[in-house]
Amino acid sequence: MKRLIAANWKMNLAPHEAGLLVRRLETKLAPHPQTEVVICPPAIDIFPLAKDLDRTKLKLGAQNIHFADDGPYTGEISAPMLKGLADYVLVGHSERRAMGEDDKTIAKKLAAAVRNNLTPILCVGETLTERQHNLSHKVVVDQLTAAVHELTAADVSSLVVAYEPVWSIDHHDGHAPVHATPDEIRFAFTAIRTTLEELFGEEGIGNLRQLYGGSADPDHCRAYLEMPHVDGLLVGTASLNYESFAKIVKTAQSLA
Ligand code: PGA
């Protein structure tokens, strides 16, 4: 199974800054047969980045898509528009859930991604309050079950699931990033596999890749990458610095 290191730039870096960061990153990276590196920039950056990308080193992903393929949806972009530009798409990120995206919409977006040959990176994870109420396991299973509602076993087999506990995501709110320990997050990777296996059988987990996300940085990435059933990382803050992100990629490559 190839490792996957994905950068989630969130709402950062305009096209000229994005191009600069990617060029610098490319100088730091070497192609590696067992590691995929995916940049998920803001939508406006995807087209200019796609033109010059060194595809032996990097791929592109979108941070969001609409569930419809076209239509009267002002401000949205659809999966077919990303054809030839992006290979991946984040679906159900906690920041979008917090903006009102519900399980039903997430299920439709996941189906739209699969229908249009984009590999979805489905994000699941509990909030701090849910964790304090011992609901972590239930939230992960419920979010996953609802999201894959419209998919078949064959669809699910290409899925990437990122477990991102919301309490460990760096929200840039003045609080120091919380680095979850492997013991705190281990349950999720088992829960995700078990749930997909129960719903879809062996085929459902045949090619499943699981990522961890939440304040992953050069100092903490190795511990996550060495965990059983963790195939990679979804990196926010540390992906905005090309040296930090390159270090994370190199750590993953050294373990692959
Ligand atoms: P972080 O973000 O690495 O800044 O915590 C991860 C994410 O939200 O995907």
Boltz pocket constraint, residues with backbone or C-beta under 6 A from the ligand:
constraints:
  - pocket:
      binder: B
      contacts: [[A, 8], [A, 164], [A, 168], [A, 169], [A, 170], [A, 171], [A, 213], [A, 214], [A, 215], [A, 216], [A, 234], [A, 235], [A, 236], [A, 237], [A, 238]]
      max_distance: 6.0
